[in-house]
Amino acid sequence: MEEASKPLNFIEHIVEEDLKNGFSRADLRFRFPPEPNGYLHIGHASSICLNFGLGLRYNAPVNLRFDDTNPAKEEQEYVDAIKRDVAWLGFEWDKKCYASDYFQQLYDWAVQLIKDGKAYVDSQSSEEMATQKGTPNAPGTESPYRNRTVEENLDLFESMKCGDFEEGTHVLRAKIDMASSNMLMRDPILYRVLHKAHHRTNTDWCIYPMYDWTHGESDYIEQVSHSLCTLEFAMHRELYDWCLDQVVEEGKIRPKQREFARRNLSHTVVSKRKLLKLVEEGIVTGWDDPRMPTISGLRRRGYTPESIRNFADTIGIAKRDNLIDVSLLEFHVREHLNKIAPRAMAVLDPLKVVIINYPEGETEWLDAENNPEDVSAGSRKVPFSQTLYIEKADFKEEANKKFFRLKLGGEVRLKNGYIIKAESCTKDTDGNITEVQCTYDSKSKSGSGTNESLRKVKGTLHWVSIEHALEAEVRLYDRLFIDESPDTHKDKDFMDFINPNSLEVITGYLEPSLQDTAIGDRVQFQRLGYFCVDPDSTSKKLVFNRTVGLRDSWAKIQQKD
């Protein structure tokens, strides 16, 4: 009922209108068609959720199709990563397809175009073709090769296919209209010569179809009903339809292209070319670096599929491009992790505390709930001893009344434990505090009955027992760029806005219950944020990545500015 009452987006309205006008629900089919020339990023998530979401709404099949027509940039690594990411997001495709599956059919249709006088081999250079295409305000001029005979074109095209020509010497162009107001219709290129091994067909082909020729024809072969693209393809729709006009047969589904807006994310870039530059120049460690906006990077950082799907659902589908604040994505992962992530205590900037009236050498195991948001999560035991670590920021010698943490003469409660009072502190020769001496109230243990209810203190601190603490490498990730839109500056390169503090690696001290965490496990370090176990972790060395803080710290920085 909740799904039915949810307002439709404009793409769903288009589908509903088609159904109302007689299109059969049984003929609905959608597709997600990535090019395997890089890893999927958060911008692709909207398209994935849109297409597979339509499949779920209408109980219709959705194809995963790899538009692999450029062997110079495409690799099997990217194919595998894309499949992994789509599956991780929680979606199942009906058929796994490749544009390369259709190379022979595309070639045969191109040959028919030549025979019908609708395509010709052009032998101009790319510079000459660019010049003769004209401008938006002036028509183009016809290629001197536009009126080659059908026989000559067929011979040249066959020789192109057989590898008889160097790259750039010939192309196959559609013969449409050099005076069209849509410059894409001014005899667009359909095929070019490329002597590159393809990740699936190896060196079987020496010519490869352009995307505009491949796109609609692949949709048609697969009988896709609605071909959904981002806005930059709006001007291509006329060419998409022209290409379909050449091959569509009566009685078969004719795909319909419709466009929706890209969703750009602040403080990052979502161009695969620019993301590749970050990888190649060593700004990040790889496509799955937790600072990257890739699906694999978000997964490694600790994001959940649910949080990304909820984010995509919240921003919706629009008709105009816009910039989405990354804090909205962070909100969704916080909201989901708050419900599912078990709690644990960790200290990342340690200050030693000695409880001088606690028995030396004694260990007490205290009860701690795993998740206050989930009663079924149960509880665990945490060790308490005479020497503890707390965060340095949680102690001051002197502080005003608004400081509710530990100060000399003041009291705080240790989470799941006792109330302690700071009696004195020790400093090094530079005046830095190295140790705090405290006393504890033995009758104030959490959950011990009426004593706790009689005496309240405002501050509660997290802590770990030094004797039992696990050392771990903790990677504190932050936003990769300091500017909200780093690739929109005309006078500066996006690389000029790299955040030099996007990663800080420290040693953290964790409660021992985290010893058995597995790669990918997510946890809330209480009062600090959400973290997950990195694939670099081993049984001898735990590595945790910070997913996100408990609060939006960037909002505070912007308010100060």
Solvent accessible surface area in square Angstrom, and as a share of the most:
residue,aa,sasa,rsa
1,M,202,0.90
2,E,152,0.68
3,E,103,0.46
4,A,82,0.64
5,S,89,0.57
6,K,83,0.35
7,P,116,0.73
8,L,54,0.27
9,N,38,0.20
10,F,43,0.18
11,I,1,0.01
12,E,19,0.09
13,H,103,0.46
14,I,40,0.20
15,V,0,0.00
16,E,57,0.26
17,E,82,0.37
18,D,21,0.11
19,L,32,0.16
20,K,156,0.66
21,N,108,0.55
22,G,64,0.61
23,F,58,0.24
24,S,52,0.33
25,R,128,0.47
26,A,96,0.75
27,D,60,0.31
28,L,2,0.01
29,R,40,0.15
30,F,0,0.00
31,R,1,0.00
32,F,5,0.02
33,P,25,0.16
34,P,7,0.04
35,E,58,0.26
36,P,0,0.00
37,N,33,0.17
38,G,0,0.00
39,Y,21,0.08
40,L,1,0.00
41,H,4,0.02
42,I,7,0.04
43,G,19,0.18
44,H,33,0.15
45,A,1,0.01
46,S,8,0.05
47,S,16,0.10
48,I,0,0.00
49,C,24,0.15
50,L,10,0.05
51,N,0,0.00
52,F,5,0.02
53,G,27,0.26
54,L,2,0.01
55,G,5,0.05
56,L,136,0.68
57,R,64,0.23
58,Y,7,0.03
59,N,144,0.74
60,A,12,0.10
61,P,44,0.27
62,V,7,0.04
63,N,0,0.00
64,L,0,0.00
65,R,0,0.00
66,F,0,0.00
67,D,2,0.01
68,D,0,0.00
69,T,9,0.05
70,N,32,0.17
71,P,12,0.07
72,A,57,0.44
73,K,124,0.52
74,E,8,0.04
75,E,82,0.37
76,Q,80,0.36
77,E,83,0.37
78,Y,15,0.06
79,V,0,0.00
80,D,56,0.29
81,A,0,0.00
82,I,0,0.00
83,K,48,0.21
84,R,121,0.44
85,D,0,0.00
86,V,0,0.00
87,A,55,0.43
88,W,54,0.19
89,L,0,0.00
90,G,53,0.51
91,F,17,0.07
92,E,159,0.71
93,W,70,0.24
94,D,76,0.39
95,K,109,0.46
96,K,90,0.38
97,C,11,0.07
98,Y,18,0.07
99,A,0,0.00
100,S,8,0.05
101,D,73,0.38
102,Y,25,0.09
103,F,7,0.03
104,Q,95,0.42
105,Q,71,0.31
106,L,0,0.00
107,Y,17,0.07
108,D,65,0.34
109,W,46,0.16
110,A,0,0.00
111,V,28,0.16
112,Q,87,0.38
113,L,5,0.03
114,I,1,0.01
115,K,108,0.46
116,D,79,0.41
117,G,33,0.32
118,K,81,0.34
119,A,2,0.02
120,Y,1,0.00
121,V,0,0.00
122,D,0,0.00
123,S,28,0.18
124,Q,17,0.07
125,S,42,0.27
126,S,76,0.49
127,E,122,0.55
128,E,92,0.41
129,M,16,0.07
130,A,70,0.54
131,T,112,0.65
132,Q,17,0.08
133,K,49,0.21
134,G,21,0.21
135,T,68,0.40
136,P,104,0.65
137,N,151,0.77
138,A,44,0.34
139,P,86,0.54
140,G,14,0.13
141,T,87,0.51
142,E,97,0.43
143,S,5,0.03
144,P,108,0.68
145,Y,72,0.28
146,R,24,0.09
147,N,116,0.60
148,R,44,0.16
149,T,80,0.46
150,V,51,0.29
151,E,118,0.53
152,E,74,0.33
153,N,6,0.03
154,L,45,0.23
155,D,97,0.50
156,L,29,0.14
157,F,1,0.00
158,E,80,0.36
159,S,29,0.19
160,M,0,0.00
161,K,53,0.23
162,C,79,0.47
163,G,26,0.25
164,D,96,0.50
165,F,51,0.21
166,E,127,0.57
167,E,70,0.32
168,G,58,0.56
169,T,55,0.32
170,H,24,0.11
171,V,13,0.08
172,L,0,0.00
173,R,1,0.00
174,A,0,0.00
175,K,54,0.23
176,I,40,0.20
177,D,65,0.34
178,M,12,0.05
179,A,67,0.52
180,S,15,0.10
181,S,108,0.70
182,N,13,0.07
183,M,55,0.25
184,L,51,0.25
185,M,10,0.04
186,R,5,0.02
187,D,0,0.00
188,P,10,0.06
189,I,54,0.28
190,L,0,0.00
191,Y,3,0.01
192,R,46,0.17
193,V,4,0.02
194,L,23,0.11
195,H,79,0.35
196,K,80,0.34
197,A,60,0.47
198,H,7,0.03
199,H,47,0.21
200,R,103,0.38
201,T,23,0.14
202,N,91,0.47
203,T,93,0.54
204,D,111,0.57
205,W,27,0.10
206,C,27,0.16
207,I,1,0.01
208,Y,0,0.00
209,P,2,0.01
210,M,63,0.28
211,Y,65,0.25
212,D,28,0.15
213,W,0,0.00
214,T,0,0.00
215,H,5,0.02
216,G,0,0.00
217,E,0,0.00
218,S,0,0.00
219,D,0,0.00
220,Y,10,0.04
221,I,61,0.31
222,E,19,0.08
223,Q,50,0.22
224,V,0,0.00
225,S,3,0.02
226,H,4,0.02
227,S,0,0.00
228,L,6,0.03
229,C,9,0.05
230,T,25,0.15
231,L,54,0.27
232,E,83,0.37
233,F,47,0.19
234,A,44,0.34
235,M,116,0.52
236,H,40,0.18
237,R,78,0.28
238,E,90,0.40
239,L,0,0.00
240,Y,6,0.02
241,D,48,0.25
242,W,38,0.13
243,C,0,0.00
244,L,0,0.00
245,D,86,0.45
246,Q,45,0.20
247,V,14,0.08
248,V,45,0.26
249,E,107,0.48
250,E,179,0.80
251,G,82,0.79
252,K,108,0.46
253,I,33,0.17
254,R,96,0.35
255,P,3,0.02
256,K,58,0.24
257,Q,2,0.01
258,R,57,0.21
259,E,17,0.08
260,F,6,0.03
261,A,3,0.02
262,R,94,0.34
263,R,27,0.10
264,N,50,0.26
265,L,11,0.06
266,S,2,0.02
267,H,10,0.05
268,T,15,0.09
269,V,3,0.02
270,V,19,0.11
271,S,34,0.22
272,K,39,0.16
273,R,170,0.62
274,K,33,0.14
275,L,0,0.00
276,L,57,0.28
277,K,69,0.29
278,L,0,0.00
279,V,36,0.20
280,E,125,0.56
281,E,101,0.45
282,G,56,0.53
283,I,54,0.27
284,V,6,0.03
285,T,114,0.66
286,G,12,0.12
287,W,19,0.07
288,D,53,0.27
289,D,1,0.01
290,P,3,0.02
291,R,33,0.12
292,M,2,0.01
293,P,7,0.04
294,T,0,0.00
295,I,0,0.00
296,S,5,0.03
297,G,0,0.00
298,L,12,0.06
299,R,55,0.20
300,R,42,0.15
301,R,30,0.11
302,G,1,0.01
303,Y,8,0.03
304,T,2,0.01
305,P,21,0.13
306,E,65,0.29
307,S,0,0.00
308,I,0,0.00
309,R,78,0.28
310,N,65,0.33
311,F,7,0.03
312,A,8,0.06
313,D,83,0.43
314,T,76,0.44
315,I,18,0.09
316,G,24,0.24
317,I,32,0.16
318,A,27,0.21
319,K,129,0.54
320,R,196,0.71
321,D,77,0.40
322,N,68,0.35
323,L,72,0.36
324,I,21,0.11
325,D,70,0.36
326,V,17,0.09
327,S,29,0.19
328,L,54,0.27
329,L,3,0.01
330,E,18,0.08
331,F,100,0.42
332,H,15,0.07
333,V,0,0.00
334,R,36,0.13
335,E,74,0.33
336,H,29,0.13
337,L,1,0.00
338,N,49,0.25
339,K,115,0.49
340,I,83,0.42
341,A,1,0.01
342,P,61,0.38
343,R,12,0.04
344,A,1,0.01
345,M,1,0.00
346,A,0,0.00
347,V,0,0.00
348,L,23,0.11
349,D,71,0.37
350,P,37,0.23
351,L,8,0.04
352,K,74,0.31
353,V,0,0.00
354,V,24,0.14
355,I,0,0.00
356,I,94,0.47
357,N,77,0.39
358,Y,7,0.03
359,P,64,0.40
360,E,152,0.68
361,G,75,0.72
362,E,79,0.35
363,T,46,0.27
364,E,39,0.18
365,W,129,0.45
366,L,5,0.03
367,D,92,0.48
368,A,2,0.02
369,E,87,0.39
370,N,27,0.14
371,N,6,0.03
372,P,75,0.47
373,E,102,0.46
374,D,52,0.27
375,V,144,0.83
376,S,103,0.67
377,A,39,0.30
378,G,41,0.39
379,S,74,0.48
380,R,34,0.13
381,K,109,0.46
382,V,2,0.01
383,P,3,0.02
384,F,0,0.00
385,S,4,0.03
386,Q,33,0.15
387,T,36,0.21
388,L,0,0.00
389,Y,42,0.16
390,I,0,0.00
391,E,14,0.06
392,K,100,0.42
393,A,68,0.53
394,D,3,0.02
395,F,11,0.04
396,K,97,0.41
397,E,59,0.26
398,E,152,0.68
399,A,34,0.26
400,N,103,0.53
401,K,183,0.78
402,K,171,0.72
403,F,21,0.09
404,F,99,0.41
405,R,87,0.32
406,L,0,0.00
407,K,49,0.21
408,L,65,0.33
409,G,52,0.50
410,G,13,0.13
411,E,65,0.29
412,V,0,0.00
413,R,28,0.10
414,L,0,0.00
415,K,62,0.26
416,N,22,0.12
417,G,0,0.00
418,Y,11,0.04
419,I,1,0.01
420,I,0,0.00
421,K,76,0.32
422,A,0,0.00
423,E,79,0.35
424,S,48,0.31
425,C,30,0.18
426,T,63,0.37
427,K,95,0.40
428,D,60,0.31
429,T,146,0.85
430,D,118,0.61
431,G,43,0.42
432,N,86,0.44
433,I,42,0.21
434,T,64,0.37
435,E,41,0.19
436,V,0,0.00
437,Q,29,0.13
438,C,0,0.00
439,T,35,0.20
440,Y,33,0.13
441,D,44,0.23
442,S,68,0.44
443,K,136,0.58
444,S,4,0.03
445,K,65,0.27
446,S,36,0.23
447,G,73,0.70
448,S,53,0.34
449,G,48,0.46
450,T,101,0.59
451,N,63,0.32
452,E,44,0.20
453,S,72,0.46
454,L,145,0.72
455,R,85,0.31
456,K,154,0.65
457,V,36,0.20
458,K,165,0.70
459,G,6,0.06
460,T,57,0.33
461,L,0,0.00
462,H,2,0.01
463,W,2,0.01
464,V,3,0.01
465,S,3,0.02
466,I,48,0.25
467,E,120,0.54
468,H,41,0.18
469,A,24,0.19
470,L,32,0.16
471,E,119,0.53
472,A,4,0.03
473,E,29,0.13
474,V,0,0.00
475,R,36,0.13
476,L,21,0.11
477,Y,10,0.04
478,D,41,0.21
479,R,17,0.06
480,L,5,0.02
481,F,0,0.00
482,I,95,0.48
483,D,34,0.18
484,E,94,0.42
485,S,21,0.14
486,P,0,0.00
487,D,56,0.29
488,T,93,0.54
489,H,68,0.31
490,K,209,0.89
491,D,124,0.64
492,K,111,0.47
493,D,66,0.34
494,F,11,0.05
495,M,33,0.15
496,D,90,0.47
497,F,23,0.10
498,I,39,0.20
499,N,10,0.05
500,P,113,0.71
501,N,113,0.58
502,S,5,0.03
503,L,60,0.30
504,E,100,0.45
505,V,81,0.47
506,I,39,0.20
507,T,63,0.37
508,G,0,0.00
509,Y,42,0.16
510,L,0,0.00
511,E,4,0.02
512,P,35,0.22
513,S,52,0.33
514,L,9,0.04
515,Q,77,0.34
516,D,131,0.68
517,T,33,0.19
518,A,58,0.45
519,I,100,0.51
520,G,37,0.36
521,D,59,0.31
522,R,63,0.23
523,V,4,0.02
524,Q,16,0.07
525,F,0,0.00
526,Q,19,0.08
527,R,98,0.36
528,L,45,0.22
529,G,0,0.00
530,Y,6,0.02
531,F,1,0.01
532,C,2,0.01
533,V,2,0.01
534,D,0,0.00
535,P,67,0.42
536,D,71,0.37
537,S,14,0.09
538,T,79,0.46
539,S,99,0.64
540,K,196,0.83
541,K,105,0.44
542,L,12,0.06
543,V,2,0.01
544,F,0,0.00
545,N,0,0.00
546,R,62,0.23
547,T,1,0.01
548,V,9,0.05
549,G,22,0.21
550,L,48,0.24
551,R,168,0.61
552,D,39,0.20
553,S,66,0.43
554,W,39,0.14
555,A,35,0.27
556,K,112,0.48
557,I,86,0.43
558,Q,97,0.43
559,Q,149,0.66
560,K,176,0.74
561,D,146,0.76
